[in-house]
Amino acid sequence: MASKSLSGTGEYIPKKREVVKTPAEKVSDILYWILRSAIVINVVALFFPSFNPARLSEGINKNLSLFSCGVSYDSIVVNLKRALKQEWVSEDAFALIFYASLIIIIAVIIIAASGCLSLGSHKMKKVGLAVTLGGGVIEAVGLAALFQAHTEIVETTLPNKVDKILLLNAEGVADPDYLPPAFILFIVLISVIILLSIVNFFLVPRSMMGEGFSMEPKFQLFLMMLPVIALAFVFSYLPLYGWRYAFFDYKSGETLSMDKFVGFDHFTELFRIPATRRDILTVLKNTLAMSGLGIATSWIPMVFAIFLSEIRNARFKRIVQTFTTIPNFISWVLVYAIAIAIFNTDGFINTFINSFRDPAVDTLASENYLMSNSHMWLKMLAWGIWKGTGWSAIIYIAAISGIDQGLYEAATVDGAGRFAKMWYITIPELIPTFCVLLLMSIANILSNGMEQYLVFSNAKNSAQIQVLDLYVYNLGIGSGLIPLSTVIGMVKSVISVILLFAANSVSKLIRGESIV
């Protein structure tokens, strides 16, 4: 039973019983941390080309990860089509690489899921260890299949094509016995995972009678956040690995090597070359202007949400909210198609004007409004407001629903009208939400996005519409200047972080509140 302690009021308060762990459980906890670390490394290694055990031939791109090899067979053989067509090597070996990589990916997913079970009760841990052991065996089968593929490549490669097919060792010589270091890494990882799973299975105590599958709330919340953390890692932090291109003289399709290392040359190029410096200044002017207009009009969704919440007819309110939210889910390509239908030479506006003119007397309207470069900042702002106001208002609608209704009832008793309630209750209650979104907007002042400006850009308005993200896209994809575009992206990210902390400090100084 739980012990009790005497409180200051004389009441007995039950104290939580301290769980005394056996030496076996303490050892098991230590081994679990090692096991979980191995599982995390196993998952992360899927996405790094340097840790790809499936690169068993020089014809396989060095920039491919194991995950890419397991989801796309074409990515494996894209540089080997001539070799396979002329039968320099057996194609079955590369098909086996694809299937083996897919098996390893499935095994890693199973092992990762079983690692989550290790946060539960003894019964859940037992099941998780059994699943981990099964996933480990499956991954070992996948590694064995990769080894078999390596053997087939060595046996089927034509003797005069060895240097082009077989993997080169550290000395740059084709070696039939050479395996990528990542292969050894995966063997070590899977050996550790299988061994610790077996050992822990006997160290974890048996579940007590009636004990079910349970987990502490803090671990449940962690697992709920885990998909978000994984997505943030894959799409936000994993791409930072590409920052290394900024320090090399890299061309698309080439491999990185230290003989192409140029240090900070691409960073100084931003200021050293007059043409680049002039382009950067023009792009920054467009970016800051459009972002500034967006920040200046960031109150529109809040006002829209306030007036929407004042609509008494629930059906009409839902219709308005639905129709104003739908544009957010329309791609910018379709938005541009709508713009063409309205503003093109034979669009709705010109057709409407010409319907009131006599073709025999008057000159018919044929202006292409989309080709005009006048007031481009305001045009882009208008399209952005139309597309995003309804969606941005949702967070304010949610905040309005959380306002204490007693404040409105008290205001009604005091004789306040609807506008007085909005001014003295609704808006002050929404200010904290508005400030948080404002801080985020300031941090993203250099990130306007690219799609909108890409579809609306043309030869006449390119100087006024090109923002930083579009400029980086044109440099990297359009001109192939990947190192320079990477440098600009790095500088933009660093400046955005600095702006976030600066705006956060100002908010804390003025309002006494911050988001970081």
Secondary structure, DSSP 8 states (H G I E B T S, - for coil): ---EEE-TTS-EEE--------HHHHHHHHHHHHHHHHHHHHHHGGG-GGG-TT--BTTS-TT--HHHHHH-HHHHHTT-HHHHHTTSS-HHHHHHHHHHHHHHHHHHHHHHHHHHHTTB-HHHHHHHHHHHHHHHHHHHHHHHHHHHHHHHHHHHS-GGGHHHHB-B-TTS-B-TT---HHHHHHHHHHHHHHHHHHHHHHHS----TT--S-B-HHHHHHHHHHHHHHHHIIIIIGGGGGGGGGGB---TT----GGGB-TTHHHHHHHHSHHHHHHHHHHHHHHHHHHHHHHHTTTHHHHHHHHHHT---HHHHHHHHHHHHGGGGS-HHHHHHHHHHHHSTTSHHHHHHHTTS-TTTS------GGG--TTHHHHHHHHHHHHHHHHHHHHHHHHHHTS-HHHHHHHHHTT--HHHHIIIIIHHHHHHHHHHHHHHHHHTTT---SHHHHHH--TTTHHHH--HHHHHHIIIIIS--HHHHHHHHHHHHHHHHHHHHHHHHHHHHHHS----
